[in-house]
């Protein structure tokens, strides 16, 4: 099955600042692969909520999990309509006016309904999720026990309908500010934002244990900047 390009459906077409829209699915997947936290919307009893979750992409789906005691996750598991977004913040854009100041960002939005993962598929998905968030850790840590799986709702959201926006330009000042004798003298540009992992800090029990070698190589995958 061939999935539609990002922004190809009526619900995902970018209407606000359409010049920032990206229709390349590979770019969308690279952004998702570089992210660690998604925000998932759900409406229950007429009240909208947005839940932050750790996630991973598996093929043409995004997987995430939560507590089986959570009313919100039970609602999602029943197939409620949802919207998931992932945003990578790359910088702050300083224009000559506050109105034109903005951000460099890469964002993916997915619309649809989740399906619940169970059995071996759930275990495989949770291992993939752990490997995405903590590369190499599944080699050392204990896998989930049956009672832990019982306490967990694991979900997969198909990436059938998605949209992608990328903001990566210099300030777009109004022409009058560029020739104004005062405002044209203001510094303008952008400040890059970079993320990095810090030095591992052991707990008391692991104080005398050497950190595993893979910790030295942890790094967030870099999505291409179109």
N, C-alpha and C positions, 0 to 999 in steps of 0.2 A: 504494500500500500504506500503510495506517495503522499506525503503530508503537504499541506499548503504552505507556501512561503510565509514567513513572518509578516503580519500586517495584511494578509490577503483576504481575511474575512471582514464582514461588516463590524464585528465586535472588536477586532484587533487593529483596524486601520488607524494609523496615527493622524489625528486631526489637528492637534496643537503642535506647532513647530514640525510640520511633516518633513522638512529638510533634514531633520535629525533621525529619521526613521531608517532602519537597516532591514533589508529583505533577505539577507543571507542567513540560512539556518545554521550554517557552520559557525558563524560569528555568535549566534545566540547560544549554541552549545559550548563554545569556548568561554563565554561569559559565565554560564552556569557552572562549568568545570572549575573556574577560578574562585567562585564564591564559597562561603561556608554557612551563611545564615540567610534564610528566606523568611518572608512574612506572608502568612496565609490568612485569608479572610474567610469568615464564616458568620452566618446569621442564624441565631437561635432564639426562639420566642420573640421575634421581632427586633432583637437587639444585635447590631453588627459588632463583631470583635475581630481584631487582627492579632495573630499569634506568631511570635518569632520561633523558628525551628531550625535546627541543623538539618542539612539535607545532602543528597548526592544525586547526580544524574546517572540513570542506567538506561542506555540506549535512548529511546524516545519517551522516557518517563522521568519524573522527579520523584524520589522516595524520601519519606520522612516518617517520624514516629512520635508518639506521645503516650500518655497514661491511659489505660483502659477505664480508669475512674473519671476521666475528663469528659464532661458533657459536650464540650466543643469537638473533641476528637471522635466521640461516638456519633455526633451529628455528621461529621465529614465521612465517617465510615459507612454511613447510610446513604451516601451518594448526594449529599447536599451540594448545590452549586458553590463554587469557590473561585478565588483569584489568588494566585501566588506570584510574588514579585521578588526579584533579586537585583540589588543595586551595588555596583562597585564605584566607590568615590575615588576619583583620581586627582582632584585638585580643586582649588578655589580660584575663580576668575574675578579679578579686580578691574572693573571698568572705571571710567571717569565720572560715572554717575552711579548712585546706589541702585537705581532701577535696572540698569543694564548689567550689574554685577551678577555672577551666577556660579556654576560649578562645572567641572569636568566630571562626567559620569558615564557609566555603561549600565543599562537596565534592561532586564527581560521580564515581561509579564505573561503569565500563562492563565488561561481561563478554561474551566471544565469542571468535572466531578472526579473525585478520587475513588479508587477501588481498594478494598482491604486485602492485604497480603497475609497468607496463612501457610502453615506447614513449612516444608522445605524452602518454598519461595520466600517466606518471611525471613527465615534464618539467613539465606543467601543475601537477601537485600540488606539486612542489618549488618552483615559482615562487609558488604560493599560500602555501606554508609560509614562504618567505622574506619575503613581503609581510606575513604575520601577525606574524612575529617582528621584522622591520625595515621598518616601513611606508615606502614610497617608494624603498627601496634597489634594487629590481629595475630601476629606471630608469637607474641608473648602473653597477652591477656587471656583470661578465661572466657570461653564462649558463653552465651546466655543459657541459663538453666530453664527447665520447663515452667517453673513458677514465675520466672522473670518474663518469659514470653507471654504468659497469661496476663501479666500486669501491663502489657504493652499493646498498643494498636499501631500497626505498621501500615502505611498508606502509599499508594502510587498514583501520581497525577499524570495522565497522558499529556504530552506536549503537542497536541493536535492544533490548538489555537494559541498562538503566541504573537507578541509584538516585541520589537527591539528598538530602543532609542540610544543614541550615543551623542554626547556633547563633548567636543574636544577642540573648540576653536578659541582664538584670541578674543578679547573683548570686542563687542560689536557696538561701539559708541555711536550716538546720534551725530550726524555731520556737524551740527552747531557746536558741540563740545570739542570737536577736533580742531576748530579754528578759533575758539574762544581764547582770549589772551590769558585767562586764569586757568580754566579747566584743561586746556591743551598742555599745560605745564605739569599736570599731575601724573605721577607714575601709574602706568597701567600694564597689565599682563596677567600671569597666572602663577599660582604657587602649587607645585606638584605635591601630592600626598602619597607616601609610600608606606607599606605595611611590612613588618618583619617579626619573626619569632625571637623572643628573648632567651636568656640563659636558663636552662632547666633548673628547677628548685625541687630538691628531694624532700619527701616527708620524713618524719623521725625514723620510721622503720627502714626506709631505703637510704638512710644517710651514709652507710658504708658500702652501698652497691653502686658499681660503675654505671653511668647512664648508657642505655643501648646506643649502638653506633648510628642507628637511623635518625636519632634526634639531631645529629649534626647536619643532616641533609634536609630537614623539614623546610619546605618553602611552598608558598601558595603558587599554583600554576598561573602563569601570566597570560591573560586573554589578549588577543590582538587589539590594537587601538586603530580603528578604521579612520 
